[in-house]
Amino acid sequence: RRVGWFDAVATKYGVRLQGATDVVLSLVDVLGYLDEIPICTAY
C-alpha cells in the first residue's frame, strides 16, 4: 500500500475550520514497515 506523509498543516487548518476537539489517526498499522512516520509540518 502506498501512503504519503501525514499533512499536519492541512489537519491543523481542518481542525480549526470544523471546530474539532479531537483528531483520530486510523489505520496507522499500515505504516508498521517504516522506522519513522513522516509528518509534514510546513510547506
N, CA, C and O atoms as a CHARMM CRD file, in Angstrom:
* protein
*
  172
    1    1 ARG  N      0.84700  -1.17500   0.00000 PROA 1      0.00000
    2    1 ARG  CA     0.00000   0.00000   0.00000 PROA 1      0.00000
    3    1 ARG  C      0.88900   1.23400   0.00000 PROA 1      0.00000
    4    1 ARG  O      1.86200   1.31700   0.74900 PROA 1      0.00000
    5    2 ARG  N      0.54200   2.18100  -0.84300 PROA 2      0.00000
    6    2 ARG  CA     1.29500   3.43100  -0.90400 PROA 2      0.00000
    7    2 ARG  C      0.63200   4.46100  -0.00100 PROA 2      0.00000
    8    2 ARG  O     -0.56900   4.71200  -0.10100 PROA 2      0.00000
    9    3 VAL  N      1.41500   5.04200   0.86400 PROA 3      0.00000
   10    3 VAL  CA     0.90000   6.08900   1.74800 PROA 3      0.00000
   11    3 VAL  C      1.82700   7.29000   1.66900 PROA 3      0.00000
   12    3 VAL  O      3.03400   7.14800   1.47100 PROA 3      0.00000
   13    4 GLY  N      1.25400   8.46300   1.82400 PROA 4      0.00000
   14    4 GLY  CA     2.04400   9.68600   1.79600 PROA 4      0.00000
   15    4 GLY  C      2.29400  10.19600   3.20200 PROA 4      0.00000
   16    4 GLY  O      1.92200   9.56400   4.19100 PROA 4      0.00000
   17    5 TRP  N      2.91800  11.32600   3.26600 PROA 5      0.00000
   18    5 TRP  CA     3.21100  11.96300   4.54500 PROA 5      0.00000
   19    5 TRP  C      1.92500  12.40400   5.21600 PROA 5      0.00000
   20    5 TRP  O      0.96600  12.77000   4.53700 PROA 5      0.00000
   21    6 PHE  N      1.89100  12.37400   6.54000 PROA 6      0.00000
   22    6 PHE  CA     0.77500  12.93500   7.28300 PROA 6      0.00000
   23    6 PHE  C      0.89500  14.45000   7.18600 PROA 6      0.00000
   24    6 PHE  O      1.93000  15.01300   7.54200 PROA 6      0.00000
   25    7 ASP  N     -0.14500  15.10700   6.71200 PROA 7      0.00000
   26    7 ASP  CA    -0.12100  16.55300   6.48700 PROA 7      0.00000
   27    7 ASP  C     -0.66500  17.28300   7.71100 PROA 7      0.00000
   28    7 ASP  O     -1.86800  17.52000   7.81700 PROA 7      0.00000
   29    8 ALA  N      0.22700  17.63700   8.63300 PROA 8      0.00000
   30    8 ALA  CA    -0.17600  18.31400   9.86500 PROA 8      0.00000
   31    8 ALA  C     -0.66900  19.73200   9.59200 PROA 8      0.00000
   32    8 ALA  O     -1.49600  20.25100  10.34200 PROA 8      0.00000
   33    9 VAL  N     -0.17200  20.36500   8.52800 PROA 9      0.00000
   34    9 VAL  CA    -0.60200  21.72000   8.18000 PROA 9      0.00000
   35    9 VAL  C     -2.07800  21.71100   7.79400 PROA 9      0.00000
   36    9 VAL  O     -2.86000  22.50700   8.31400 PROA 9      0.00000
   37   10 ALA  N     -2.46300  20.81900   6.89000 PROA 10     0.00000
   38   10 ALA  CA    -3.86200  20.72500   6.46300 PROA 10     0.00000
   39   10 ALA  C     -4.75000  20.25000   7.60500 PROA 10     0.00000
   40   10 ALA  O     -5.89300  20.69100   7.72400 PROA 10     0.00000
   41   11 THR  N     -4.23800  19.35900   8.44100 PROA 11     0.00000
   42   11 THR  CA    -5.01300  18.87200   9.58100 PROA 11     0.00000
   43   11 THR  C     -5.29600  20.00300  10.55800 PROA 11     0.00000
   44   11 THR  O     -6.41700  20.13100  11.04800 PROA 11     0.00000
   45   12 LYS  N     -4.29600  20.81900  10.84500 PROA 12     0.00000
   46   12 LYS  CA    -4.48000  21.95600  11.75000 PROA 12     0.00000
   47   12 LYS  C     -5.53500  22.91300  11.20500 PROA 12     0.00000
   48   12 LYS  O     -6.38300  23.40100  11.95200 PROA 12     0.00000
   49   13 TYR  N     -5.48100  23.17600   9.91500 PROA 13     0.00000
   50   13 TYR  CA    -6.46500  24.05500   9.28200 PROA 13     0.00000
   51   13 TYR  C     -7.86300  23.43800   9.36200 PROA 13     0.00000
   52   13 TYR  O     -8.82300  24.12300   9.71500 PROA 13     0.00000
   53   14 GLY  N     -7.98100  22.16200   9.03800 PROA 14     0.00000
   54   14 GLY  CA    -9.27200  21.48300   9.07800 PROA 14     0.00000
   55   14 GLY  C     -9.87000  21.43300  10.47200 PROA 14     0.00000
   56   14 GLY  O    -11.07500  21.61500  10.64500 PROA 14     0.00000
   57   15 VAL  N     -9.03400  21.19000  11.45600 PROA 15     0.00000
   58   15 VAL  CA    -9.49400  21.15000  12.85100 PROA 15     0.00000
   59   15 VAL  C    -10.02200  22.52200  13.25800 PROA 15     0.00000
   60   15 VAL  O    -11.07200  22.63200  13.89200 PROA 15     0.00000
   61   16 ARG  N     -9.28700  23.55600  12.89000 PROA 16     0.00000
   62   16 ARG  CA    -9.71900  24.92100  13.22300 PROA 16     0.00000
   63   16 ARG  C    -11.01900  25.27900  12.50500 PROA 16     0.00000
   64   16 ARG  O    -11.91700  25.87500  13.10000 PROA 16     0.00000
   65   17 LEU  N    -11.11600  24.91700  11.23800 PROA 17     0.00000
   66   17 LEU  CA   -12.29200  25.22800  10.43300 PROA 17     0.00000
   67   17 LEU  C    -13.53400  24.51200  10.94200 PROA 17     0.00000
   68   17 LEU  O    -14.61500  25.10100  10.98700 PROA 17     0.00000
   69   18 GLN  N    -13.39200  23.25000  11.32700 PROA 18     0.00000
   70   18 GLN  CA   -14.52300  22.44000  11.77000 PROA 18     0.00000
   71   18 GLN  C    -14.81900  22.58400  13.25900 PROA 18     0.00000
   72   18 GLN  O    -15.87300  22.15200  13.72500 PROA 18     0.00000
   73   19 GLY  N    -13.90700  23.18100  14.00000 PROA 19     0.00000
   74   19 GLY  CA   -14.10400  23.31900  15.43800 PROA 19     0.00000
   75   19 GLY  C    -13.95300  21.99900  16.17300 PROA 19     0.00000
   76   19 GLY  O    -14.55100  21.79500  17.22900 PROA 19     0.00000
   77   20 ALA  N    -13.15500  21.10700  15.61200 PROA 20     0.00000
   78   20 ALA  CA   -12.95100  19.78900  16.22200 PROA 20     0.00000
   79   20 ALA  C    -12.15100  19.91900  17.51800 PROA 20     0.00000
   80   20 ALA  O    -11.32500  20.82000  17.66700 PROA 20     0.00000
   81   21 THR  N    -12.40800  19.01700  18.43300 PROA 21     0.00000
   82   21 THR  CA   -11.66500  18.99300  19.69400 PROA 21     0.00000
   83   21 THR  C    -10.74900  17.77600  19.78100 PROA 21     0.00000
   84   21 THR  O     -9.87300  17.72500  20.64400 PROA 21     0.00000
   85   22 ASP  N    -10.94000  16.80400  18.90500 PROA 22     0.00000
   86   22 ASP  CA   -10.12400  15.59000  18.88500 PROA 22     0.00000
   87   22 ASP  C     -9.78200  15.22400  17.44700 PROA 22     0.00000
   88   22 ASP  O    -10.53600  15.52200  16.52000 PROA 22     0.00000
   89   23 VAL  N     -8.64200  14.57800  17.27700 PROA 23     0.00000
   90   23 VAL  CA    -8.23200  14.06400  15.97500 PROA 23     0.00000
   91   23 VAL  C     -7.83300  12.60900  16.16000 PROA 23     0.00000
   92   23 VAL  O     -7.09900  12.27200  17.08900 PROA 23     0.00000
   93   24 VAL  N     -8.31400  11.75300  15.27800 PROA 24     0.00000
   94   24 VAL  CA    -8.00700  10.32800  15.35100 PROA 24     0.00000
   95   24 VAL  C     -7.25300   9.91700  14.09300 PROA 24     0.00000
   96   24 VAL  O     -7.70800  10.17300  12.97800 PROA 24     0.00000
   97   25 LEU  N     -6.10800   9.28300  14.27400 PROA 25     0.00000
   98   25 LEU  CA    -5.37600   8.71000  13.15300 PROA 25     0.00000
   99   25 LEU  C     -5.70300   7.22800  13.10600 PROA 25     0.00000
  100   25 LEU  O     -5.35500   6.47900  14.01800 PROA 25     0.00000
  101   26 SER  N     -6.36400   6.81200  12.05500 PROA 26     0.00000
  102   26 SER  CA    -6.73800   5.40300  11.95400 PROA 26     0.00000
  103   26 SER  C     -5.83800   4.69100  10.94300 PROA 26     0.00000
  104   26 SER  O     -5.20000   5.32500  10.10200 PROA 26     0.00000
  105   27 LEU  N     -5.80300   3.38800  11.04200 PROA 27     0.00000
  106   27 LEU  CA    -5.01900   2.52200  10.15800 PROA 27     0.00000
  107   27 LEU  C     -3.52100   2.82200  10.20100 PROA 27     0.00000
  108   27 LEU  O     -2.82100   2.64400   9.20400 PROA 27     0.00000
  109   28 VAL  N     -3.03700   3.27100  11.34600 PROA 28     0.00000
  110   28 VAL  CA    -1.61100   3.56500  11.49700 PROA 28     0.00000
  111   28 VAL  C     -0.78500   2.28200  11.37100 PROA 28     0.00000
  112   28 VAL  O      0.41000   2.34200  11.08200 PROA 28     0.00000
  113   29 ASP  N     -1.40500   1.14100  11.58400 PROA 29     0.00000
  114   29 ASP  CA    -0.68500  -0.12900  11.49000 PROA 29     0.00000
  115   29 ASP  C     -0.12200  -0.38100  10.09700 PROA 29     0.00000
  116   29 ASP  O      0.83600  -1.14200   9.96100 PROA 29     0.00000
  117   30 VAL  N     -0.69100   0.23800   9.05000 PROA 30     0.00000
  118   30 VAL  CA    -0.15900   0.04200   7.70100 PROA 30     0.00000
  119   30 VAL  C      1.20600   0.69900   7.54000 PROA 30     0.00000
  120   30 VAL  O      1.90000   0.45000   6.55400 PROA 30     0.00000
  121   31 LEU  N      1.59800   1.53500   8.49900 PROA 31     0.00000
  122   31 LEU  CA     2.90400   2.18200   8.45900 PROA 31     0.00000
  123   31 LEU  C      3.94300   1.40600   9.26200 PROA 31     0.00000
  124   31 LEU  O      5.05200   1.89500   9.48000 PROA 31     0.00000
  125   32 GLY  N      3.59600   0.21600   9.69600 PROA 32     0.00000
  126   32 GLY  CA     4.46800  -0.58600  10.53800 PROA 32     0.00000
  127   32 GLY  C      5.81200  -0.92300   9.92200 PROA 32     0.00000
  128   32 GLY  O      6.76500  -1.22000  10.64300 PROA 32     0.00000
  129   33 TYR  N      5.90500  -0.88200   8.61100 PROA 33     0.00000
  130   33 TYR  CA     7.16500  -1.20100   7.94800 PROA 33     0.00000
  131   33 TYR  C      8.16400  -0.04000   8.00700 PROA 33     0.00000
  132   33 TYR  O      9.33800  -0.21700   7.68400 PROA 33     0.00000
  133   34 LEU  N      7.70600   1.13600   8.41300 PROA 34     0.00000
  134   34 LEU  CA     8.57700   2.31000   8.47900 PROA 34     0.00000
  135   34 LEU  C      9.25600   2.41200   9.84400 PROA 34     0.00000
  136   34 LEU  O      8.66300   2.06300  10.86400 PROA 34     0.00000
  137   35 ASP  N     10.48900   2.88500   9.85900 PROA 35     0.00000
  138   35 ASP  CA    11.17400   3.15200  11.12700 PROA 35     0.00000
  139   35 ASP  C     10.63100   4.42200  11.77000 PROA 35     0.00000
  140   35 ASP  O     10.54400   4.52400  12.99400 PROA 35     0.00000
  141   36 GLU  N     10.26700   5.38900  10.93000 PROA 36     0.00000
  142   36 GLU  CA     9.69400   6.64700  11.39800 PROA 36     0.00000
  143   36 GLU  C      8.50000   6.98600  10.52000 PROA 36     0.00000
  144   36 GLU  O      8.48600   6.65800   9.33400 PROA 36     0.00000
  145   37 ILE  N      7.49800   7.64000  11.09700 PROA 37     0.00000
  146   37 ILE  CA     6.33100   8.06400  10.33000 PROA 37     0.00000
  147   37 ILE  C      6.57900   9.49200   9.85700 PROA 37     0.00000
  148   37 ILE  O      6.75500  10.39000  10.68000 PROA 37     0.00000
  149   38 PRO  N      6.59700   9.71700   8.53400 PROA 38     0.00000
  150   38 PRO  CA     6.86100  11.05800   8.02700 PROA 38     0.00000
  151   38 PRO  C      5.68400  11.99600   8.27600 PROA 38     0.00000
  152   38 PRO  O      4.53600  11.64800   8.00100 PROA 38     0.00000
  153   39 ILE  N      5.97600  13.19100   8.79900 PROA 39     0.00000
  154   39 ILE  CA     4.94800  14.18600   9.10000 PROA 39     0.00000
  155   39 ILE  C      5.35800  15.51500   8.48000 PROA 39     0.00000
  156   39 ILE  O      6.45300  16.01800   8.72700 PROA 39     0.00000
  157   40 CYS  N      4.46800  16.07200   7.67700 PROA 40     0.00000
  158   40 CYS  CA     4.68400  17.38400   7.07400 PROA 40     0.00000
  159   40 CYS  C      4.22800  18.44300   8.06700 PROA 40     0.00000
  160   40 CYS  O      3.05300  18.48000   8.43000 PROA 40     0.00000
  161   41 THR  N      5.14300  19.31000   8.51400 PROA 41     0.00000
  162   41 THR  CA     4.80300  20.33900   9.49700 PROA 41     0.00000
  163   41 THR  C      4.80800  21.74200   8.90000 PROA 41     0.00000
  164   41 THR  O      4.38700  22.69000   9.56300 PROA 41     0.00000
  165   42 ALA  N      5.27400  21.89200   7.66500 PROA 42     0.00000
  166   42 ALA  CA     5.29300  23.19700   6.99900 PROA 42     0.00000
  167   42 ALA  C      5.42600  22.97600   5.49900 PROA 42     0.00000
  168   42 ALA  O      5.91200  21.94100   5.04200 PROA 42     0.00000
  169   43 TYR  N      4.98400  23.97000   4.75600 PROA 43     0.00000
  170   43 TYR  CA     5.12600  23.91600   3.29000 PROA 43     0.00000
  171   43 TYR  C      6.26100  24.80400   2.86100 PROA 43     0.00000
  172   43 TYR  O      6.55100  24.90300   1.66800 PROA 43     0.00000
